Amino acid sequence: MNSLKIKKNDTVVVLSGKDKGKQGKVLGTIPSEAKVVVEGINKVTCHIKPRKQGEEGGITQREAAIYASKVQVVCPKCGKGTRVAYVIKDGKKARTCKKCGAEL
């Protein structure tokens, strides 16, 4: 089982590929494949076929999943991409920034 350090609603920065340097919000995760779906990143063209009578088909753009290793969480305090550290506070596991120690 893959454990992702990136969660839904995190702000991430893309490290490699055609969208390198862009930031976006995580819309969803796929832990079994170690992938994430990021808003506005890795746009693909989908051809939609009309399924019901009166429904329109067409060509639309949507976000496709990318590997979680290609993105890095952006620290709200630093404003930069950072690795995630886990710290136990009050008996609970909390995610923190490796650079400044701020809670994510």
N, C-alpha and C positions, 0 to 999 in steps of 0.2 A: 504494500500500500504506500502510495506517495503522499507525503505530507507537505502541503503548500504553505509557504510563509506569506503568500499574497491572498488577501481576502476581498470579498465583494465590497464595493464602495471605496476602496483604497485608490489614491492617486498614484499613478506609476509613470515612469519615463522609459521609452523604448531605447535599448542599448544597441541594437543592430538591425539591418534590413532597410527596406525602402522608406520606412517611417522613423528612422533613427533620430533621436533628440526630441520627438514629439511627446507631449504629455496627455494623459487621458484617465478617465475614471473606469475602474473595473466593473463591468456589467454582470459578469458571472465567471465561475471557475469550473474546470473539469479535472478534478483531482486524479481520476483514473488514468488520464492521458497527460497529466502535468501541463495543462494548457489553461489560458485565461482569455476572456473576450473583453477587449478594451474599446471604449467609446471613441469613434472616429479613427481607429487604427486598423490596418489590414483590411481595407474595404474591398469587397468582391462584388461582381455583377451577378445577379440572379435573374433567370428568366422564369417569370411566374406564368403558369398556365391557368386559364379560367376554369374553375371547378364546377360552379353552378351557373345556371342560365341567368344572363344579365350581369354576371360578375366580369370585371375586366382583367385581362392579363397584362403583361408588359415586362419591362426590364427595370429592375430596382437595384439599389446598392445596399449592402448590409455589412456588418463587421464579422469577420471570420476569426476563429480562435488562433492564438499564437502561443508558442512555448513560453512557460513561465520563466525559464532561464534567460529569455531575451528581454525581460522587463525588470525594473528595480523600483521599489517603493520610494516615494518622495516624502521626506520628513517635513512635517508642517512647520517646524521651528527653523531648520537649516534652509529648506527650500531646494535641497539637492537630493539626488538619488542616493540611497543608502542601503546597506545590508540590514537585515532584521535580527535583533538579539532578543532572547527571552530572559526575563527577570522575574523571580517570584516575589510578589508584594502581597502582604497580608494573606498568605496561603494560596494566592491565585497567580496564575501564569500571565504575565503581561508582555506585550510586544514593545520593544524600545528601539531607538535609533542607535546604530553602532558608533556613529560619529559624535553625537552630542548627548545621547542618553535620554532624549525626550521620548515620551510615550506616544506610540502610534495608535 
